[in-house]
Amino acid sequence: MRLLFAAGLIILATLAIAPASRAAAERDTVVMHHDPRKYEVVVSATRTMRDPVQVPNATAVVQGDALRRTGARTLGEALQDVVGVDAGDGSDNGPHTPNIGMWGLKEFDALLVTVDGVPVGGPFNPELNEIPLDDVDRIEIVKGPQGTLYGVSAFAGMLQVFTRQDDGDRAHVTVGGGSWSERHASAAVRRTLAHGFTLRAWGELQRGDGFQDRTGHDLDRGRVSVARGLSHGSLGVDLDMWRDTQRWGSPRPFADGALDPAFAADANEAVRGARLDHHGLSAIGRMAWAFTDAMRFENTLGVTRDRQNQVRSFIFPDQADTITGFVPASGVALRPVETTAYEDARVVSRFALGGAHELVTGGAVTWGRTRAEGEGFDFAELPGDPSTIPSLGDIPPGDLRSFQDRRTFFGVYAHDEWTPVAAFTLSGGGRWDRANEKLHAQAQEQGPPPGPLETADDARTDRAWSGDIAALARLVPADAHGPLQDVNLYANWKSAFKPAAPNLSEAEGAEILDPEHTHSVEVGLKSRAFDRQIGLDLSWFLMNFDNIVVSTLDPATSEPMLVNAGRERFKGWEAALVFAPDALAGLSLKLGYARHDARYVRFAALNPDGVIEVSDGNRIELVPRDEVQAHLQLAMPSGYGVFGALRWAGSRPFDRDNVDFAPAYTETDAGAWATIRRVRVSVSGRNLGDDRHVVAESELTDMQFYLAAPRRIVAEAGYSF
């Protein structure tokens, strides 16, 4: 807490004493807004503004205004129409939290997720509850390793969330509601103050019951932003506070490739009182200063404190009592406190040396500490009879446990983009990172009689390089006359490493696993035609992982444990076509296709029977070979609009043996909106076909999966003034 207040006071004091003057010569890239053209501008791939067609990397942009028009209420709904991204809501982290997949990789800690340039969760797993989706300006997606510019957290790709900062001296109020008693409200106001200051305040409330039994949610969130323009730059600070409660619902057990008939699709076998609470505070400071027209300094500072309450339990249907029918269950109640800090300072320089150069150099520190105390517990329940599920307070603790994990990532980096001639750009760079982790865990069985206190201590320091090199060839001259405006061919090679995910289990199993490494190759084509009315992006990729952390069963206890998985390989290709004709202003059609081939190259583990199972060559769980997406929108100049979306995915293996497969599924959405003067109303429907497909596998238990939410409707009304 004192760390947050100190950071906020330092930044506010700097704002107060800084000289007021005209608008900044060049604003911090973290707060830049998108280009008003059809094909946006991204900053994530290079840390500087770029038209996506000039970026030698697969990218995508999701606009916040589009999310509000189409009624997206969760991060999964915001990302589900991005080509090749798997983002169905539902995971071990809550019914409204997706386990995001990219390029066929679906590991919770493999992606860097930031809000206004600061990693959510710091050096630990991404804390997606920190994303204020209702106040998003845009979300940028960059696929593949991004270790050179962003370090060990950007291991296999990244999501950068940019919040609204400059919506003029206006205010807005929005209210809405929908299925399962969902209701929400938000409001924001921005004002220009004396001495060059601007002040923006925003807040939101959400309440709902949830489609699964006993899975209601409550969310309160607010932010105050202060900014000031300087003679050659800008300063800004955001102070955020949130209280997010998701009453947790257990995954559904499957047997022989289908939902176990003893367990209803929307039942909840979790202990009564299961929940995932986050009470958070954060401060983000940004500064940009132009030394000259060709050189500027940028700095991003963020500190966060997240006090959590985690209560989850899992059933074991294969261990059911054959006489009584009762099924054993076990769970953990933990009270973690996660404190993180992030600092990134960089210099962006432009100069001529055998052509034009843009050089980004900098250093970053990510620090985090998690402390947790809690207890493990066991009980039994009768499937289909909720009255047999006890409350947490009625179960005596089976063991007491505590953890303390501290991580520090430090890195220095340099990345240069060289354009010797207008038709060709060569870019590349390197980063050296030092990752340090210290882990202490202890546990004591409660008996009776109480067992001995077991402790585990582990420490590890890893040092490694990440790097990349890319080339982009412009096959059509910039001043060419004709139907084609851009035809750019690119290729890149990237490498990255990261420490393994925090392995916080019982004391006897708490250890720091080996770091993960990845290497990737990507080749692609980006083109724009007929005055940018048509856009086509094609990409082919190959990515190899070593030591990636996966969940498997402990042969001694039959409970899930984290292990290094040898080698995995991800390859495939993706295509995105956009058609936005000028003759029909407001009409846009987006089509996407992805073919992914994700396989174990080398992985073997003991099963509960003590038999070694080899998965070499098998497909990775829940990765479809083929995915198709279509999104049609008509936004009329009069303020009225409609949209429709369709997503189809092919069959996916349920297990590493590739014996049972989840069937293909189709999901459809549709909606409409109208803007009349200052009032906007919208209605949208999600999963209108009511397809209850599997969206994610639990990483904390075996052969249990989260299902897609049923059909749902959301309506919303907003007023701007």
Secondary structure, 3 states (H helix, E strand, C coil): CHHHHHHHHHHHHHHHHCCCCCCCCCCCHHHCCCCCCCCCCECCCCCCCECHHHCCCCEEEEEHHHHHHCCCCCHHHHHCCCCCEECCEEECCEEEEECCEECCECCCCCCEEEECCEECCCCCCCCHHHCCHHHEEEEEEEECCCHHHHCCCCCCEEEEEEECCCCCCCEEEEEEEECCCEEEEEEEEEEECHHHEEEEEEEEEEEECCCCCCCCEEEEEEEEEEEEECCCEEEEEEEEEEEEEECCCCCEEEECCEECCCCCCCCCCCCECCEEEEEEEEEEEEEEEEEECCEEEEEEEEEEEEEEEEEEEEECHHHCCCCCCCEEEEEEEECCEEEEEEEEEEEEEEEECCCEEEEEEEEEEEEEEEEEEEEEEEEEECCCCHHHCCEHHHCCCCEEEEEEEEEEEEEEEEEEEEEEECCEEEEEEEEEEEEEEEEEEEEEECCCCCCCCEEEEEEEEEEEEEEEEEEEEECCCCCCCCCEEEEEEEEEEEEEEECCCCCCCCHHHCCCCCCEEEEEEEEEEEEEECCCCEEEEEEEEEEEEECCEEEEECCCCCCEEEEECCEEEEEEEEEEEEECCHHHCCEEEEEEEEEEEEEEEECEEECCCCCEEECCCCECCCCCCEEEEEEEEEECCCCEEEEEEEEEECCEECCCCCCCEECCEEEEEEEEEEEECCEEEEEEEECCCCCCCEEEECCCCCCEEEECCCCEEEEEEEEEC
